Amino acid sequence: MTIRLKLAWNSTLIVAAVLGFTFLGTYLFFEQHVRQSFYKRLQSSALTAAFFHLEKDELNDQKYQIIEQRYQEIHDESIRFFDENNRMVFEDDTLDYRIDADILERIRRKQITYFDIGERQFSGIFYQDNEGNYVVLASAVDADGYSQLKRLRLYLLLFYALGVGLSFILTNLLAKQTFKPFARLIRNVNTISATNLHERLETSDTERDELTELRESFNLFLDRLESGVKSQQNFLKHASHELKTPLASIIGNLEVTLSKHRSNAEYVEKMRALHNDALHIKAILEGLLLLSGLEASKNISLMKLRIDELLWDLLEKIGIHHPEAIVRIDLEEMRNKPALLEVLANRELLLIAIGNLIDNALKFSNNQPVLIKLYEDEERLCLTIKDKGIGIEAADQQDIFNLFYRGAKSAAIPGHGIGLYLGKQVLDLHGITLDVSSTPDIGTTFYLFFPKFHL
């Protein structure tokens, strides 16, 4: 069963329940009204009969004529009088029914009582007169009332059936009209495949409804899907391109090594070359995998941390891998501004990004001293990494953050062109601006401008 049909059925059931409750309440209310009206009529007849039979000697002729005229208008009602001993002293009918003494006592106690025997309705009054106290009973079968109730039941059932049927038809048409945009949406979605992931569903800025939200959510899903697919494609493209050189080197060294017998020293030399090529491949793959993960997911977990503590951890790691390296940290301007040192960041990613910049500074300056400085600029934290290395040509400065780019002066220095690109991607995710200033043969300075964090 389709959602449209389910909606039509559910709406029809609700309408049926509401109509049933309303019609049943109407019928019960009208039935009660008819019964009470007939009871009042019987009560009036009982009172008129009491006046007519018991008050003749106490009323003047004019008033008595009015009572007599009303009494003669009584038709079909049964009138009976009972004295204090429950004896029937007057009977104006030939019907065969008995009134229990308990009912008569209840009438005397309550003054006025209504009750039923079968279909016959009774109204009893306790009438006190100077000739004695009597219970006067008026009864009849409300044939007109039953006829009206029967017709009302028929009409209500008829209109109930028509209302439910009409509700189902109209709800079905409304649901069909409502779900037309969903049918178009499904057709549009089915046209999107791996070959056209760049396409998006049309959205409206003026009409904000659930369908618009669904289109926007699906477009966001397509954004993430396209980003993931592009990340995989880029990974395969870059991996196949960049791994050719080290693999060719490995194959070449193996072929040369296997071409003839060599000395142990020559074998050791070739093994070292193979080891370096393998490390090169490993570094490329690790960098590409990390980049692939960053491109596939733009949402990273952030935590509160101090940038100075992160730098000390970096220096400890650098000291292990590069014991000859000299890296100084200048915190003088931040001595009285500890709050500014607190940032929101992903610790592991920020370690990689800043670590790559420091490694580059050491690598391209032949392990000359590198200065890291923290200071405040327009109420935000700034970090500089300054080296005294070979510098970067002006023509190369705009390309150094491209993947696998290596300038002419860096060709002789080991590397694979991933570090700066990866660092830039990580910093961009954190909203950290990265600038560079360099003078050939004098040195390079990287500037990191942190956003204003509200902790």
N, C-alpha and C positions, 0 to 999 in steps of 0.2 A: 504494500500500500504506500502510495506516495505521500510526501509531507503535505501537499496541497489537499489530498483527500482526507488525511488525518485531521487537518485543520478544519475542514468542512464538517466532518463527523463530530469532532469535539465541540465546535461552536453550536452545532445543531443540538447536541445533548444538553449543553448549557441552556440554550433557548427553551428546549423541551422542559427542563427542570424548572426554569423560571415561570414559563407559562403554566405548567402544571400546578406549581405552588400558588400562583396568582388566581387561576381559575378555581382551584379547590377552595382557597380562602374566600373567594367571591361567592361560591355556591353555599358554603357553610354559613357565611354571614347572612346571605339572603334567606336560607332555610330558617335560621334562628329568628330573623325578622318576621318571616311569615308566621311562624309558630307563636311568637310573642304577640303579634297583632291579633291572631285568632283567639289567644287566651284573653286578651283585653276585651275583645268583642264578646266572648262568653261571659266574662266578669260583668260587663255592662248589661247583658241580658239577664244574668242572675239578679243583679241589683234592681233592674226594672221589674222583674217578676216579684221580687220582695215588696217593692213599693205598691205594685198593683194589687197583691193579695192581702198585704198586712197593714197598709196605711190608708185604706179607703175612708175610714171614719175620721181620719185626722187631716185630710186634705180638702181644700175647697173644690168645687166642681171644675173650675177652670184648670187647676193644676192636675186634678185627677184625669181629666180628659187628655191632657198631654201624655200622662203616664200610660193611659189606656191605649192611645194611638201608637206609642212606642212598643207596647207589649204586643199589639196586633201585628207589628212589623216583624216580630220574631218568627222565623221559619226554620224548620229542620232542627232546631235546638231542642234538646230534652231538658225539661225543668223538673226538679224534685226538691221537696222540702223535708227536712228531718228535724224532729223535736229533740228535747234534751235527753230523751231515753233512746235515741237513735232509731225511733220509729219513723217510717216514711208517712208523712201526713198529707202529702200532695204529690201527684205524679201526672205529668203532662206528656206521656209517651207510652208506647207499648213495647218498649225494648226490654230484652232479657239480659240484664247485667246487675250485679250486686256490688254494693259499696261496703267495704269492711269498716268495722267500728274504729280501727286504728286510724283510718284516713279521716273519719269524721272528727275524732279527737284532735288530730293534727290541725284540721281546719279551725276548730274552736281555739286552739292554742295560738296559731299564727294569724288568725283573722281572714287571711286570703291565701289560698293554695291552688297551684296548678299541678295537674298530673295527667297521665295517659293510661288508658286500658286498651291495648291493641292499637288500632288506628284512631280510636275515639279520644278526643281531647276534653279535659274537664277543667272547669274553673269553679272553685268552691269558696263561698263567703260565709262568715259568721255574722248573722243579722240579729240584733237585739231589739226587741219590741216590748211594749207594755203588756202584750198578751202572752209573751214568752220569747225564749231565745231559740233561734232556728239556724240550721245549716242549709243554705240554698246552693244547689248544684245545677250548673248549666253545662251541657255537653253536646258535642256534635262532631261529625267527621268533616274536616276541611277539604272537601273535594276540589274546590277551586284552587286552594293552595297547593295540593298535591299535583294538580294538573299543571300549575305554573312551574313548580319545581321540576317536573318531568320534562317540560319544554326547555327549561333552562339547562338541564343536564344534557339534552340533545344538542342545543346550540353550542354549549361550551365544548362538548366532545368534538363537534363538527369543526368549530373554529380552532380547537387545539390541533386537530389533525392537519387542517389547512395551514396553520401557523408554522408547525414543525416542518411540513413539506416545503413551504415557501422559504423558510429559513435555510433549509439545506440547499435549495436551488440558488438562492441569492448568495449564500456564503461560499458555495462552490464557484460561482461566477467571480465573486470578489477575490477569492484565493487564487483563481486562475489569472486574474488581472494583476494581482500583487506579485505573483511568482514569475511573471513574464521577464522582468529584468534579470532574475536569477538564471533563466534559460539562456538569455543573451550572454550573461557572464560566463556560464559554463562553456558556451560555444567559443567565446574569446579565449578562455583558459586553454581549451583543447587545441587552439592554433599555436600555442607556445611550445617549442621543443628545444632540444639542445642546440639547434642551429640558429635560433633567433631569441636567445635568452635576454637580449638587450631590449626587447619590446616590453611595454608596460600597459596595464589596463588603464583606461581613461577614468579620471576622477573629476568630481565637480567641487569647486570652491564655494559655490553658492548654496548647494543643497547638501546638508549634513544629516545623513541618516545611517542606519545600520549597514545598508548596502555599500555606501561610500566608505565606511570604516572597513568593511570586508575587502573592498578593492585596495585600499591603502595598505592593509595588513598583508595581502597577497603580493603587492608590489614590494613591500619590505622583505618578504620572503624571497622574491625573485632577486632582489639586490644581494642578499646573503648567498643565494645559490649561485648567482653569476660570479660573485667575488670568489667563492670556493672553487668554481670550475676554472676561472682565470688563474687562480693560485696554482691549481694542479697543472694547468697547461704551461704556465710560466716555469713551474718547477721542472717539468719534463723538458721544456725547451732549453732552459738554462743548464740543467744537469747534462743533457746530451751534448750541449755546446762546450761547456767548460771542462767536462771530464775527458774530452778527446785528447787534449794536450798531455795531461799527466798519464793517461792510459797509454798513449803512444810512446811516451818516455819509458814507461815500465816495460812495454813490449820490446822497444828498441834495446834497452839495457839487457833484457833477458836473452834476446836474439844474439847480441854481441857476446854475452857471457857464455852462451851455449855453443858458440861457433868454434871454440877450441879450449883446450885445457889452459888454466891460468893458475897463478900463484895464489896463496892464501891472502896476501895483501890485496891483490886485485879483486878477489871475491868479496873481501870485506868492503872495499871501496864501492863495488857495484851494489852490495846489499844496503849500504848507507844511502846510496842514490835511490834505490827502490823504496827504502823506508821513508825518505823525504817525500817522494812522490805519493806514497800511500797516505802520509799525514796531510799532504796537500788535498788529496781526494776527500779525506775525512773532514777537513776544515770546510771545504766547499759544500759537502753534503749537509753538515751541521748547520752552516749558515743558510743554505737554501731551505732546509726543513723549518728552521726558526722563522724565516721570512714567509714561508707558506702558511705557517700557523698565524702569524700576524695579519696577513692579508685575508685569511678566511674568517677571522673573528676580530672585530674592532672593539669588542668589549673586554676590558682587562680588569682584574681585581686590584683595587688600590688600598693602601694602608698608610697610616701616619708614620713617618720616619724622619730622622734628622740627617740632613745631607752631609754634615761633617763626619758623623759616625760611618756613613756609607763610604766616604772617601778614605777613612782610616782602614776599613776592611779591604778596600781595593789596593791600598799601598802594601798591606800585608801579603796579599796574593802576588802582587808584582814583585815583591822582594824575594818570594820563593822561586818564581820563574826567571826573573832577571835580577840576580843579586848585585850586579854591577850598576844597576840603574839608580839614578839620583832624582828623586821627585820631592819637591818642597810644597808645603801647603801654607798659604798666608790667610790667617783668620783674624788678623788684627782689627779690621774694620767691623767685624761681627762680634767683637768681644762683649758688647753691651746689648746685643740684639739676638738673643737666643731664640725668640719666637719666630724670627724670620728664617731660621735654619730648618724649621719644621715644614715638611711638604707632604702632599698626598701622592703616592707613586707606587708602582709595582717594583718591589725591591730587586728582584732577579733581573728584570728587563733593564732597569736603570743601571745596574751594575755592568751589564753587557754594553750598553750604549756608551757610558762614560769610560768604561774600561777600554773599549775600542779606540776612543779618541786619545787616551793616554798611551796606549800601545803604539798608535801611529806616530805620536809625538816622539816617543823613544826610538822607534824604528828609523824614522827619517831624519833624526838628529845625531845618529851614531852614538846614542846613549849619553848625550850631553844633558846637563841638568834641565829638568822640566818644572815650571812653576805653575801651581794651581792656586788661584786666588778667588776668594768669596767676598762679595761686597753688595751694597744696596744701591739700586737704581730705580728711582720713582716708586718707592715703597714695595719693590719686588726684589727677589733674590737673583743675583747674577753670579755666574761661575765662568772663569776664564782658564784655559789650558794653553800655556805659552811655551814654545820650544825655540831652540837656536839651530834649526836644521837647514835643510837644503831649500826650504821654501817651495811655494807653488807658483808657477807661471800664471800671469793674469788671464791668459787664454784658457787655462785649465780650471780656474777656480769655479766657474759656473757648471762644470761637468763632474767635479770630484764626488758628488753625491749620487751619481748614476751607477746603477748596478754593473759591476765588472769593469768599470772605467779605471784606467791607470794612465797617468801622465807620462810624458816622454822621459822626465828626469827620474821617475820611480821604476822604470822598466828593469833596472839592474838590481832592485831591492826586492827580496822575496815578498810575495803577497798574492791575493787572488781577487781583489776589487770588490769585496762584499762588506767589509767592516764599516766604512763610512755610510754606505747606503743603508745597512741594517741599523746603525746608530741613529740616522736621520728618521727612519720609520718609527723607531721606539720613541724618540723625543717628540715627534709629531703626535703620537697617540697620547702623550702626557700633556700636550699643549705647550711644550717647551720650544721656544724659538732658537734656532741654531744659525749663527753667522760665522764667517771666517774672514780673517785679514792676514795677508801673507806678502812677504817681500823675498824674492829669490835670493838665495845664499845668505839670508839674514835670519829668517825664522817665520813661524806661523803661529797665529793665535786663534783659537776657537772660542766663541762667546755663546754661553747658554743662558737665555733669559727665561726664568721660571715665571709661570702665571701667578697672580695673586691668589693664594689659597686662603679660604675662610674656614678655619678649623674650629 
